Amino acid sequence: MKKVLFGILGAMAVTTTVLLVRQQKQVEEHERPRLVPAGENTPATLSIDRMRELGL
C-alpha cells in the first residue's frame, strides 16, 4: 500500500512541476518586450499601411 501511495504522490509531483514550468514559460514569452532597433522608438514591424506610405 505504501508503494502505491508513494507512486501516486510522485506522479502528482512530476505532473505539477511540468505544469508549473509550462505556465512560467508562457508568462515569460508574453511579457518579453519586443525588439526595437537602435535609434528607433517603435518595434521593427511594418504594417501594410506603413509599407504603402513608404511606397514599397
C-alpha positions, 0 to 999 in steps of 0.5 A: 500500500505504501508503494502505491501511495508513494507512486501516486504522490510522485506522479502528482509531483512530476505532473505539477512541476511540468505544469508549473514550468509550462505556465512560467514559460508562457508568462515569460514569452508574453511579457518579453518586450519586443525588439526595437532597433537602435535609434528607433522608438517603435518595434521593427514591424511594418504594417501594410499601411506603413509599407504603402506610405513608404511606397514599397 
